[in-house]
Amino acid sequence: GKEGVAGASAVTITPYNAGHLLGGCVWRIVAGFADGRGGGQAGSGSEEEVVYAVDWCHKKERHLASCALVDLFSSRPALMITDAMDALTPSVDSTSRDIELLDVIMATLRGSDGSVLIPCDASGRVLEVALLLDAFWAREKLDRVYPLIMLSDVSKAVADAAQSQLEFMSDSVGKAFEMRRDNPFNFRCIRLLSSVDQLAHLQAGPKV
């Protein structure tokens, strides 16, 4: 549209994968000016580019491709808006992180007969954790021993939405579905519950 940018003859807004959450975007906003105010000669036409990149991730996850900002744009933008929320957070190897999480979970279940609660946001990090645990539970055949549960009033809606948005995920997820019709969010072991009351219908003992 032309509204909101004074003097612009055209405005183009393009979303790019942010690599942080399913559906999350980095936005490239390009305003074209006929009078040269964007840096060109008057009358020659020019452009100014703004990049809005808040909540983006440069690391590949199980279901999301990474976001490489330097590869998205052909020229240096006039303005880039971003955040530094995790700038001082030490980088952690994802494989070591996953192994440590699984080790702690299994030690709790087997060593102390305790249950494990993993608080997650409803539609973001929960998908990454769910894929990790569902694959591990299926491989180790743990479902009949330790129930694996996603408990949220929107758990089924989240899983259904993820199943229908594979085209916005990583290439590996898309290729797996194309070749084997394997949708990773059609969980093999995770039980989708919407209320704490439903836990009473599961077997007694440790659970995740």
Salt bridges, closest charged atoms under 4 A:
ASP35 OD2 - ARG37 NH2 2.95
GLU49 OE2 - ARG28 NE 3.18
GLU61 OE2 - ARG125 NH1 2.99
ASP98 OD2 - ARG62 NH2 2.73
ASP98 OD1 - ARG97 NE 3.17
GLU128 OE2 - ARG62 NH1 3.36
GLU128 OE1 - HIS63 ND1 3.41
GLU128 OE2 - ARG97 NH2 3.80
ASP134 OD2 - ARG188 NE 3.92
GLU140 OE2 - ARG139 NE 3.73
ASP143 OD1 - ARG191 NH2 3.69
ASP160 OD2 - LYS156 NZ 2.88
ASP182 OD2 - ARG180 NH2 3.69
